[in-house]
Amino acid sequence: MDKLKVFESFVSVATKGSLTAAARAEGVAPAIMGRRLDALEEHLGVKLLLRTTRRISLTHEGTAFLEDCQRLLGEVANAEASVSAGGLKASGHLRITAPAGFGRRHVAPLVPYFRAIHPDVSVSLNLSDRVVDLAGEGFDCAVRVGDLPDSSLVSVRIADNRRMCVASPAYLARRGTPQRPADLAQHDCLTLSSDASQTRGWAFTVPQKNAEGRELIYLKPSGPMDCSDGQVLHDWCLSGLGIAWRSTWEVEAEVQAGQLTPILQDFAAPSNGIYAVFSQRKHLPLRVRLWIDFLKQQYSQPHYWNPTA
């Protein structure tokens, strides 16, 4: 079994949602694609796809394997580009996009350092909280925070991201401290009025009913004020107006300074990720690969996220 070819076929079928469409794109018969998928599932010993005459859907194992395959194929493309580059310097124009708040703090300050290393690369940085269509709008790479929607894009995890509930000491003195997630219903919660990454709500882990272990739940708390801008929620929280659910990269400094207090830490959800996302292509431009490697290296520094640690 040519594993790379089979992995490519699996990714194509999974992202297109159709055996016929994937076979047409590769120029082979649907039966050949079907045999490749059968061989892959037999080799792994798990079911990756649920196939009916009308639709194809991923199993739980298939969803996890899709992300791994996309990452693997991206790394193979990077290796090919590295060899074919033959030691040439990176050049050309790099168009990148990132969420506004995260981009201001953790992408924009790094761009000048990247250009100092690669002076022949020019950079355009777009900061926006909407989900940008990379291919349609001509962007090379996006930095995205949190759970990623299903897509045909390739994602590389470049750092961990954790969210926590925080409130000012003044608010907690006035209204009391929630002891469990359900207590949030009795509090003023500062929520985003429109944000794709929080459509499921605030995430917590709680003990399973009648079983050992914990389960992940999502709550959609409410309050007298909401806003589409996370920085405004941050400012309202600092002013003692309610409880917010924010990323550690946003509130760590205020927590260390005692201006904000973490709450419900025993119920915190597992970390999700910060990702570099790009369109799947056979030869990733050297400037894009170097940008992703640069971000990953910066974010992996021991003191990057917490300089006082």
C-alpha positions as a LaTeX table, in Angstrom:
\begin{tabular}{lrrr}
\hline
Residue & $x$ (\AA) & $y$ (\AA) & $z$ (\AA) \\
\hline
Met1 & 0.00 & 0.00 & 0.00 \\
Asp2 & 1.37 & 3.42 & $-1.03$ \\
Lys3 & 0.54 & 5.12 & 2.25 \\
Leu4 & 1.00 & 8.70 & 1.06 \\
Lys5 & $-1.24$ & 8.10 & $-1.95$ \\
Val6 & $-3.86$ & 6.45 & 0.27 \\
Phe7 & $-3.65$ & 9.30 & 2.79 \\
Glu8 & $-4.12$ & 11.82 & $-0.03$ \\
Ser9 & $-7.15$ & 9.88 & $-1.26$ \\
Phe10 & $-8.65$ & 9.74 & 2.23 \\
Val11 & $-8.18$ & 13.51 & 2.74 \\
Ser12 & $-9.69$ & 14.22 & $-0.68$ \\
Val13 & $-12.78$ & 12.08 & $-0.03$ \\
Ala14 & $-13.23$ & 13.42 & 3.51 \\
Thr15 & $-12.96$ & 17.09 & 2.52 \\
Lys16 & $-15.03$ & 16.80 & $-0.67$ \\
Gly17 & $-17.63$ & 14.59 & 1.00 \\
Ser18 & $-17.94$ & 12.47 & $-2.13$ \\
Leu19 & $-16.14$ & 9.45 & $-3.47$ \\
Thr20 & $-17.08$ & 10.40 & $-7.02$ \\
Ala21 & $-15.85$ & 14.01 & $-6.68$ \\
Ala22 & $-12.54$ & 12.87 & $-5.19$ \\
Ala23 & $-12.07$ & 10.25 & $-7.92$ \\
Arg24 & $-12.87$ & 12.82 & $-10.61$ \\
Ala25 & $-10.32$ & 15.26 & $-9.16$ \\
Glu26 & $-7.63$ & 12.56 & $-9.21$ \\
Gly27 & $-8.60$ & 11.18 & $-12.60$ \\
Val28 & $-9.37$ & 7.63 & $-11.46$ \\
Ala29 & $-12.48$ & 5.50 & $-11.19$ \\
Pro30 & $-14.56$ & 5.75 & $-7.96$ \\
Ala31 & $-14.01$ & 2.01 & $-7.46$ \\
Ile32 & $-10.26$ & 2.60 & $-7.17$ \\
Met33 & $-10.80$ & 5.27 & $-4.51$ \\
Gly34 & $-13.12$ & 2.90 & $-2.68$ \\
Arg35 & $-10.52$ & 0.11 & $-2.69$ \\
Arg36 & $-7.88$ & 2.51 & $-1.32$ \\
Leu37 & $-10.16$ & 3.51 & 1.56 \\
Asp38 & $-11.05$ & $-0.12$ & 2.26 \\
Ala39 & $-7.34$ & $-1.00$ & 2.40 \\
Leu40 & $-6.62$ & 1.91 & 4.73 \\
Glu41 & $-9.41$ & 0.99 & 7.15 \\
Glu42 & $-8.34$ & $-2.67$ & 7.11 \\
His43 & $-4.73$ & $-1.64$ & 7.77 \\
Leu44 & $-5.72$ & 0.60 & 10.71 \\
Gly45 & $-8.39$ & $-1.71$ & 12.06 \\
Val46 & $-10.92$ & 1.12 & 12.48 \\
Lys47 & $-13.78$ & 2.60 & 10.51 \\
Leu48 & $-12.88$ & 6.07 & 9.23 \\
Leu49 & $-15.85$ & 6.87 & 7.00 \\
Leu50 & $-19.53$ & 6.04 & 7.08 \\
Arg51 & $-20.54$ & 5.57 & 3.47 \\
Thr52 & $-24.10$ & 5.45 & 2.14 \\
Thr53 & $-25.49$ & 5.95 & $-1.36$ \\
Arg54 & $-26.28$ & 9.57 & $-0.49$ \\
Arg55 & $-23.48$ & 10.87 & 1.65 \\
Ile56 & $-20.14$ & 10.23 & 3.31 \\
Ser57 & $-19.43$ & 11.26 & 6.90 \\
Leu58 & $-16.46$ & 10.89 & 9.21 \\
Thr59 & $-16.44$ & 8.71 & 12.28 \\
His60 & $-14.88$ & 10.01 & 15.49 \\
Glu61 & $-11.66$ & 8.18 & 14.59 \\
Gly62 & $-11.86$ & 9.51 & 11.04 \\
Thr63 & $-12.10$ & 13.11 & 12.25 \\
Ala64 & $-8.96$ & 12.73 & 14.36 \\
Phe65 & $-7.12$ & 10.89 & 11.58 \\
Leu66 & $-8.06$ & 13.58 & 9.03 \\
Glu67 & $-6.27$ & 16.27 & 11.06 \\
Asp68 & $-3.19$ & 14.05 & 11.39 \\
Cys69 & $-3.17$ & 13.28 & 7.66 \\
Gln70 & $-3.51$ & 16.94 & 6.70 \\
Arg71 & $-0.63$ & 17.82 & 8.99 \\
Leu72 & 1.51 & 14.96 & 7.65 \\
Leu73 & 0.85 & 15.89 & 4.01 \\
Gly74 & 1.66 & 19.51 & 4.83 \\
Glu75 & 4.97 & 18.47 & 6.39 \\
Val76 & 5.81 & 16.36 & 3.34 \\
Ala77 & 5.10 & 19.35 & 1.10 \\
Asn78 & 7.32 & 21.47 & 3.35 \\
Ala79 & 10.14 & 18.96 & 3.05 \\
Glu80 & 9.82 & 18.93 & $-0.73$ \\
Ala81 & 9.84 & 22.71 & $-0.83$ \\
Ser82 & 12.89 & 22.84 & 1.42 \\
Val83 & 14.88 & 20.52 & $-0.83$ \\
Ser84 & 13.74 & 22.14 & $-4.06$ \\
Ala85 & 14.52 & 25.59 & $-2.67$ \\
Gly86 & 18.20 & 24.61 & $-2.78$ \\
Gly87 & 19.24 & 27.10 & $-0.15$ \\
Leu88 & 17.59 & 30.07 & $-1.87$ \\
Lys89 & 16.57 & 32.95 & 0.33 \\
Ala90 & 12.87 & 33.45 & 0.98 \\
Ser91 & 11.40 & 36.30 & $-1.05$ \\
Gly92 & 8.10 & 37.63 & $-2.33$ \\
His93 & 4.98 & 38.96 & $-0.64$ \\
Leu94 & 3.44 & 37.20 & 2.37 \\
Arg95 & $-0.24$ & 37.86 & 3.12 \\
Ile96 & $-1.33$ & 36.72 & 6.58 \\
Thr97 & $-4.45$ & 37.18 & 8.68 \\
Ala98 & $-5.20$ & 36.75 & 12.40 \\
Pro99 & $-7.97$ & 37.53 & 14.92 \\
Ala100 & $-7.91$ & 41.20 & 15.91 \\
Gly101 & $-7.17$ & 40.88 & 19.63 \\
Phe102 & $-4.70$ & 38.02 & 19.40 \\
Gly103 & $-3.11$ & 39.52 & 16.30 \\
Arg104 & $-2.43$ & 42.86 & 17.97 \\
Arg105 & $-0.69$ & 41.19 & 20.92 \\
His106 & 0.98 & 38.12 & 19.48 \\
Val107 & 1.30 & 38.41 & 15.70 \\
Ala108 & 1.89 & 42.06 & 14.82 \\
Pro109 & 4.86 & 42.50 & 17.23 \\
Leu110 & 6.60 & 39.49 & 15.64 \\
Val111 & 6.32 & 40.64 & 12.02 \\
Pro112 & 9.27 & 43.10 & 12.23 \\
Tyr113 & 11.48 & 40.39 & 13.76 \\
Phe114 & 10.53 & 37.98 & 10.97 \\
Arg115 & 11.39 & 40.61 & 8.34 \\
Ala116 & 14.72 & 41.29 & 10.03 \\
Ile117 & 15.59 & 37.63 & 9.45 \\
His118 & 14.09 & 37.55 & 5.94 \\
Pro119 & 14.46 & 41.07 & 4.53 \\
Asp120 & 13.47 & 40.03 & 0.99 \\
Val121 & 9.97 & 39.12 & 2.17 \\
Ser122 & 7.32 & 41.86 & 2.35 \\
Val123 & 4.33 & 41.31 & 4.63 \\
Ser124 & 0.68 & 42.35 & 4.65 \\
Leu125 & $-1.10$ & 41.65 & 7.95 \\
Asn126 & $-4.90$ & 41.61 & 8.13 \\
Leu127 & $-6.52$ & 41.67 & 11.58 \\
Ser128 & $-10.16$ & 40.61 & 11.58 \\
Asp129 & $-12.45$ & 38.56 & 13.78 \\
Arg130 & $-14.35$ & 37.15 & 10.82 \\
Val131 & $-13.25$ & 33.83 & 9.31 \\
Val132 & $-11.34$ & 34.90 & 6.22 \\
Asp133 & $-11.59$ & 32.82 & 3.03 \\
Leu134 & $-7.87$ & 32.22 & 2.47 \\
Ala135 & $-8.02$ & 31.00 & $-1.11$ \\
Gly136 & $-10.85$ & 33.31 & $-2.18$ \\
Glu137 & $-9.20$ & 36.42 & $-0.75$ \\
Gly138 & $-5.62$ & 35.58 & $-1.64$ \\
Phe139 & $-4.12$ & 35.01 & 1.82 \\
Asp140 & $-1.16$ & 32.69 & 2.31 \\
Cys141 & $-1.69$ & 31.84 & 5.97 \\
Ala142 & $-4.04$ & 32.49 & 8.88 \\
Val143 & $-3.48$ & 32.28 & 12.62 \\
Arg144 & $-6.62$ & 30.94 & 14.29 \\
Val145 & $-7.38$ & 30.38 & 17.95 \\
Gly146 & $-9.62$ & 27.68 & 19.37 \\
Asp147 & $-11.59$ & 24.87 & 17.77 \\
Leu148 & $-11.32$ & 24.83 & 13.99 \\
Pro149 & $-14.34$ & 24.32 & 11.75 \\
Asp150 & $-14.27$ & 21.36 & 9.39 \\
Ser151 & $-12.56$ & 22.43 & 6.18 \\
Ser152 & $-10.13$ & 21.37 & 3.48 \\
Leu153 & $-7.48$ & 23.69 & 4.94 \\
Val154 & $-4.28$ & 22.32 & 6.46 \\
Ser155 & $-3.70$ & 23.26 & 10.10 \\
Val156 & $-0.50$ & 23.15 & 12.14 \\
Arg157 & $-0.80$ & 23.49 & 15.91 \\
Ile158 & 1.74 & 26.12 & 16.98 \\
Ala159 & 0.77 & 26.64 & 20.63 \\
Asp160 & $-1.77$ & 25.66 & 23.29 \\
Asn161 & $-4.62$ & 27.93 & 24.30 \\
Arg162 & $-6.66$ & 27.72 & 27.50 \\
Arg163 & $-9.71$ & 29.70 & 28.55 \\
Met164 & $-10.71$ & 30.60 & 32.08 \\
Cys165 & $-13.51$ & 32.41 & 33.87 \\
Val166 & $-12.33$ & 35.63 & 35.52 \\
Ala167 & $-13.86$ & 38.47 & 37.48 \\
Ser168 & $-12.53$ & 41.48 & 39.36 \\
Pro169 & $-12.11$ & 41.23 & 43.15 \\
Ala170 & $-14.66$ & 44.05 & 43.47 \\
Tyr171 & $-17.31$ & 42.10 & 41.56 \\
Leu172 & $-16.72$ & 38.93 & 43.60 \\
Ala173 & $-16.88$ & 40.88 & 46.87 \\
Arg174 & $-20.20$ & 42.37 & 45.80 \\
Arg175 & $-21.86$ & 39.31 & 44.24 \\
Gly176 & $-20.01$ & 36.31 & 45.69 \\
Thr177 & $-17.91$ & 33.64 & 43.95 \\
Pro178 & $-19.57$ & 30.91 & 41.85 \\
Gln179 & $-18.71$ & 27.45 & 43.16 \\
Arg180 & $-19.87$ & 25.43 & 40.13 \\
Pro181 & $-20.69$ & 26.26 & 36.49 \\
Ala182 & $-24.44$ & 26.15 & 37.12 \\
Asp183 & $-24.01$ & 29.09 & 39.53 \\
Leu184 & $-23.25$ & 31.36 & 36.56 \\
Ala185 & $-27.00$ & 31.58 & 35.96 \\
Gln186 & $-27.17$ & 33.81 & 39.05 \\
His187 & $-24.42$ & 36.17 & 37.86 \\
Asp188 & $-23.82$ & 38.91 & 35.30 \\
Cys189 & $-21.86$ & 37.21 & 32.53 \\
Leu190 & $-20.14$ & 39.23 & 29.84 \\
Thr191 & $-20.58$ & 37.36 & 26.56 \\
Leu192 & $-19.76$ & 37.84 & 22.93 \\
Ser193 & $-22.80$ & 38.76 & 20.89 \\
Ser194 & $-21.32$ & 37.26 & 17.71 \\
Asp195 & $-18.21$ & 35.09 & 17.61 \\
Ala196 & $-17.77$ & 31.96 & 15.52 \\
Ser197 & $-15.42$ & 30.31 & 18.04 \\
Gln198 & $-17.98$ & 30.50 & 20.87 \\
Thr199 & $-21.17$ & 29.36 & 19.13 \\
Arg200 & $-21.29$ & 26.36 & 21.50 \\
Gly201 & $-20.85$ & 28.51 & 24.60 \\
Trp202 & $-18.45$ & 28.40 & 27.53 \\
Ala203 & $-16.75$ & 25.02 & 28.03 \\
Phe204 & $-16.35$ & 23.25 & 31.38 \\
Thr205 & $-15.61$ & 19.73 & 32.61 \\
Val206 & $-17.92$ & 18.26 & 35.26 \\
Pro207 & $-18.18$ & 14.85 & 36.94 \\
Gln208 & $-20.19$ & 12.37 & 34.90 \\
Lys209 & $-23.55$ & 11.39 & 36.34 \\
Asn210 & $-23.57$ & 7.85 & 37.70 \\
Ala211 & $-20.08$ & 7.20 & 36.32 \\
Glu212 & $-16.43$ & 7.82 & 36.99 \\
Gly213 & $-14.48$ & 10.47 & 35.16 \\
Arg214 & $-15.51$ & 13.85 & 33.79 \\
Glu215 & $-17.42$ & 15.08 & 30.77 \\
Leu216 & $-17.19$ & 18.25 & 28.71 \\
Ile217 & $-20.24$ & 20.51 & 28.78 \\
Tyr218 & $-21.10$ & 23.84 & 27.18 \\
Leu219 & $-23.11$ & 26.59 & 28.85 \\
Lys220 & $-24.52$ & 29.75 & 27.31 \\
Pro221 & $-24.66$ & 32.17 & 30.25 \\
Ser222 & $-26.22$ & 35.57 & 29.85 \\
Gly223 & $-26.10$ & 38.98 & 31.42 \\
Pro224 & $-27.35$ & 42.53 & 31.03 \\
Met225 & $-24.59$ & 43.43 & 28.52 \\
Asp226 & $-22.90$ & 41.69 & 25.61 \\
Cys227 & $-20.55$ & 42.91 & 22.90 \\
Ser228 & $-19.06$ & 41.66 & 19.64 \\
Asp229 & $-15.59$ & 42.93 & 20.66 \\
Gly230 & $-13.57$ & 40.83 & 23.11 \\
Gln231 & $-11.47$ & 43.81 & 24.23 \\
Val232 & $-14.62$ & 45.60 & 25.39 \\
Leu233 & $-15.61$ & 42.54 & 27.45 \\
His234 & $-12.12$ & 42.54 & 28.91 \\
Asp235 & $-12.44$ & 46.20 & 29.92 \\
Trp236 & $-15.92$ & 45.69 & 31.39 \\
Cys237 & $-14.62$ & 42.74 & 33.41 \\
Leu238 & $-11.74$ & 44.82 & 34.78 \\
Ser239 & $-14.27$ & 47.48 & 35.75 \\
Gly240 & $-16.16$ & 44.99 & 37.93 \\
Leu241 & $-19.22$ & 44.68 & 35.69 \\
Gly242 & $-19.35$ & 40.89 & 35.49 \\
Ile243 & $-17.71$ & 37.55 & 34.80 \\
Ala244 & $-15.92$ & 36.88 & 31.51 \\
Trp245 & $-14.61$ & 33.72 & 29.84 \\
Arg246 & $-11.32$ & 34.72 & 28.26 \\
Ser247 & $-8.11$ & 33.19 & 26.94 \\
Thr248 & $-5.09$ & 33.08 & 29.22 \\
Trp249 & $-3.06$ & 35.09 & 26.67 \\
Glu250 & $-5.52$ & 37.94 & 27.17 \\
Val251 & $-5.86$ & 38.03 & 30.97 \\
Glu252 & $-2.63$ & 36.52 & 32.33 \\
Ala253 & $-1.05$ & 39.89 & 33.15 \\
Glu254 & $-4.12$ & 41.12 & 35.05 \\
Val255 & $-4.39$ & 37.81 & 36.93 \\
Gln256 & $-0.76$ & 38.07 & 38.04 \\
Ala257 & $-1.32$ & 41.70 & 39.08 \\
Gly258 & $-4.38$ & 40.78 & 41.16 \\
Gln259 & $-6.73$ & 42.85 & 39.00 \\
Leu260 & $-8.64$ & 39.74 & 37.90 \\
Thr261 & $-9.33$ & 36.55 & 39.82 \\
Pro262 & $-9.69$ & 33.13 & 38.13 \\
Ile263 & $-12.83$ & 31.26 & 39.18 \\
Leu264 & $-14.21$ & 27.75 & 38.57 \\
Gln265 & $-10.68$ & 26.49 & 37.95 \\
Asp266 & $-11.64$ & 22.98 & 39.10 \\
Phe267 & $-14.03$ & 22.85 & 36.15 \\
Ala268 & $-11.70$ & 24.27 & 33.48 \\
Ala269 & $-11.93$ & 22.65 & 30.06 \\
Pro270 & $-8.84$ & 21.10 & 28.44 \\
Ser271 & $-6.62$ & 23.34 & 26.35 \\
Asn272 & $-7.45$ & 23.81 & 22.71 \\
Gly273 & $-4.99$ & 25.16 & 20.18 \\
Ile274 & $-3.53$ & 28.09 & 18.34 \\
Tyr275 & $-3.08$ & 27.09 & 14.72 \\
Ala276 & $-1.37$ & 28.23 & 11.56 \\
Val277 & $-3.80$ & 27.45 & 8.74 \\
Phe278 & $-3.11$ & 27.43 & 5.01 \\
Ser279 & $-4.63$ & 26.10 & 1.81 \\
Gln280 & $-3.55$ & 22.63 & 0.86 \\
Arg281 & $-1.08$ & 22.83 & $-1.99$ \\
Lys282 & 1.64 & 20.61 & $-3.39$ \\
His283 & 4.49 & 23.09 & $-2.97$ \\
Leu284 & 4.14 & 25.49 & $-0.06$ \\
Pro285 & 6.10 & 28.70 & $-0.78$ \\
Leu286 & 9.28 & 28.92 & 1.27 \\
Arg287 & 8.23 & 32.24 & 2.83 \\
Val288 & 5.03 & 30.65 & 4.18 \\
Arg289 & 6.85 & 27.64 & 5.61 \\
Leu290 & 9.44 & 29.88 & 7.28 \\
Trp291 & 6.71 & 32.11 & 8.74 \\
Ile292 & 4.95 & 29.11 & 10.30 \\
Asp293 & 8.22 & 27.74 & 11.65 \\
Phe294 & 9.07 & 31.19 & 13.05 \\
Leu295 & 5.75 & 31.49 & 14.92 \\
Lys296 & 6.05 & 27.98 & 16.31 \\
Gln297 & 9.58 & 28.69 & 17.53 \\
Gln298 & 8.58 & 31.99 & 19.15 \\
Tyr299 & 5.53 & 30.56 & 20.90 \\
Ser300 & 7.49 & 27.58 & 22.21 \\
Gln301 & 9.93 & 29.79 & 24.13 \\
Pro302 & 9.58 & 29.01 & 27.88 \\
His303 & 8.98 & 32.64 & 28.87 \\
Tyr304 & 7.01 & 33.86 & 25.87 \\
Trp305 & 3.53 & 33.59 & 27.38 \\
Asn306 & 4.57 & 34.35 & 30.95 \\
Pro307 & 7.72 & 36.53 & 31.03 \\
Thr308 & 7.78 & 36.65 & 34.86 \\
Ala309 & 7.71 & 32.87 & 35.28 \\
\hline
\end{tabular}
